[in-house]
Amino acid sequence: MAPDLARRVVITGAGVIGSFGIGAGALWDSIGAGKTKFAPCTRYPATLPCAEAVKPDLRRMLQSGRNSRMSLVSQFAIAAVHLALKQADLPLGKGAPDRAVGIVYGTSHGPGATTQEIYDDLIDHGPAAVKPRAFQESVFNAPASLASIQFGLKGPIQVLAASVCGPTVLYQAQMLLAQPGVDAVIALCADELCGAVQSALRVVRWHRPAGAVDGRSPSRPARGAVASEGAAALILERGDDAVARGALTLAEMAGAASTNDAWKLVRPAQDGRGLIAAMHGCLADAEASPGDVDMILSSTANTEVDDRLEAAAFRSVFGDATPPVASTKGDIGHAMGAAAMFDVALAVEMLRRGRVPVSLDAAGTPAGDVGSILCTGIGLNGMFGAILIRRAAW
Amino acid sequence: MIPRMRSREVLVTGVGLVNAIANDFESFVEAMRAGRCGQRPIVGFDAGGLRNPRACEAADFDPGPVYERRDKRKMDRSSELVLAAFDQAVAMAGIDLRGVEPMRGAVVMGSTLGGAVTGFRYYRAAREGRRRPSQLRDHSMHAPGYRMCIESGFLGPNLVFSTACTSSNLALAVACDLVRADKADVVIAGGFDPLSLISCSGFSVMRNVTPGICRPFDRNRDGLVLGEGSAVLIVEADDFAARRSARALAAIRGYGLVSDARSMTAPDPTAAGPAACMQRAIEMAGLTPAGVDLICAHGTGTVLNDQTEARALRNVFGPRGAEIPCASIKSMIGHTLGAAGAMNAAAAVAARRGGYIPPTVHFEEPDPRGPVACSAEARPGNPRHVLSNTLGFGGSNCSVVMELADDSGVSERARPIPVRART
């Protein structure tokens, strides 16, 4: 039976920027290459290791200097959206077809460095010292709003504050595509590093301590994540719309789920119920079964808590037939709110290239046989999600 | 897979709230009827150096009962406010949340600051070398929502939107989508924001805050007054509500969501975005502008916001835009930021309960550049179709249309809301 393309969500563009560089090619090349150095951030005094993103040259990229003084997270966001729109060949603005393009943006910490600047001004000098520019850029929606201004996006803007953004953003993007007045949706996740956030993540034992071993191989103990930063944007369209405009379909976003474990603050349920609910929900949404999953891109932060609950969840959903599980965190760090979206972007790139990066392939996935990849999401305070990315079969 | 939107009615069966003039729904009905203004000197923090050391703080709010029902561990102000409103809403709805199939229950909230009050406290102490990890439990913006998930056992999405002033109208819109897409039977929806030195300082240096009193739509208005609070609504699918014989207070009929794509801080002088937004909400509700009989305005009291909103009303409603009863409750409870949309929704239900049009206190003289039909005192009325607007920082606009149920008595069941043409 022919698929109902009007209900299928297809990905027609992807843009990424992170510790690996700019673009999906750079992300691909970084996997298993050991290119990313985990070192203290150069922008603030720090001892904790991190994977600092490259700063985009927006002046060159957009032929305009108006975005160059924005907060870094906004610069990441705009660069990622620009790349995604370009790949999707979806021109907007003057002279382009009138399209209602929405944006769903997710972030874990928002403009962290700007917020920290406001806190410092308040503590050191009082309320009058807060800078108006800093305040207007400290709102969580600033990157999405600035992107809407830059690219003339007059459709809906949704901004989600979430510790696991990728699945949540894609879940909402899919819902937006159900609206008849929305032609396409930009699903965007971005986060930036700052001293206060990184330090707090260490305090709650999410972040790896300074000087710890890297934990990249299973023989090394889980010691926590190395924080990273950056942005990932995907262009999502209804399948029939993409076909009608002759767009190149990179992959299908077959299913999405966003759940929580209803358990305890900062202590996720160790039986993995939140992630189990997310994976079942995602597969049901995709009208798929566990046996249809060829590979899993895991979202654990390399903490004992995450690893344990994830293992329990995989056992519950897949039994003895868990597909190969791989993680990108050892290569590119954990980009907080953008982390799961990097995995989705990598999954899209795998399907586009028809192969698996060599290092992830070590997990036991035969190259070329991967047609569907499940990307999981585990966040703080009980947030979970899952996304199934599938080769478009039409 | 893109969901198929179904014809399920989206009902509101419970409302709870805390703000500067009321600590529960019934007292809100009476406080608005009396035109009470919640503006007073800030007591929660040292307000020295602010453009206006007065605000609409929920100073009379006692979080004691919130703790009595739970463990005694200290929580963030946001969680206190949210859980107080949540308890009220659940009680009013008479719903056993544990009876909802866990995957078909969701939480959708809106906020701009979340746990920033605690975050700032943590940061200040950390700078002095004192770190208290327990303070970070509530720092994430979705923590209050997670607390409600824990108590309800809901395993569905726990979403919190942060699109500045439009956050909780967006939360109501998404609650509507979740029900219509058949993803949820019950959604706990609303908004919250605490009063904080951070937001007061920011709005102060941007000179959006009036040094005096907030008088939305008045020709002599000169700025907003910040407020705080939380409003929580129990949103249910009609089929689910019918199975438990629940009384509907209102139905969410439609929403519009449009961005200006123009400026981070200045509203679009043409008002094209807010007008398109209102128009879409009205169309989704299956109405024409003639069917709207109350505007719960965004009405912040700043010169530009009110001027833009009045222009958008004129664009959508024509000359009738200056005649439809209009109210800005920010004149009483201040600008509650991410809670503003949910507060408007609560005010609409309260107005129906009280049989009046909410007042816009301190309103004296209409602005000839953008007249709207506000009154400083509550007027008798039984509004049925309400348009609630929010215009956000960053150019996002979100409007919601609600239909208020006929019977607002607490002990009697409301008549079923007529079912519209099904899609």
Interface residues (C-beta under 8 A of the other chain):
Chain A: A6 R7 R8 V9 G102 G110 T115 Q116 I118 Y119 L122 I123 G126 P127 A128 V130 K131 P132 F135 Q136 E137 S138 V139 F140 N141 A142 A144 S145 L146 S148 I149 F151 G152 L153 K154 G155 P156 I157 Q158 V159 L160 A161 A162 S163 T168 Y171 Q172 Q174 M175 L177 A178 G181 A196 S199 A200 V203 V204 R238 A254 G255 S258 T259 N260 D261 A262 W263 K264 L265 V266 R273 G274 A277 G281 D285 A286 E287 L380 N381 G382 M383
Chain B: M1 I2 P3 R4 M5 G48 G49 L50 P102 M103 V107 S111 T112 G114 A116 F120 Y122 Y123 R124 A126 R127 R131 P133 L136 R137 D138 H139 S140 M141 H142 A143 Y146 R147 C149 I150 S152 G153 F154 L155 G156 P157 N158 L159 V160 F161 S162 T163 A164 L170 V174 D177 L178 A181 L197 I198 C200 S201 G202 F203 S204 V205 M206 L257 V258 S259 D260 A261 R262 S263 M264 T265 G273 R280 G392 F393 G394 G395 S396
